[in-house]
Amino acid sequence: MRKVRISDLSEDVRGFVAAAYEGGGVVVEDEAGRPQVSVLPFRPPTREETERANKSLERLREKTGKAMQEAGVTEEDVIRAVLEDD
């Protein structure tokens, strides 16, 4: 994926990007109506979203750790199983 600074864009393209951001995104279709390109806004998560995600991850870690311990499986065992076919 190519990254471009907004300041490097022409005024017309900046206007298009601003409209896409404000409108929640844009899908560009070909003449037959098939989607070809999408422009989606990137919005950093709020502090609340980040905190919720971190709490969710911590619960997942606790559950996973407990289940692995009950099964007698280590993190190294899981890594070895995942990499087995590589």
Long-range contacts (C-beta under 8 A, 24 or more apart in sequence): none
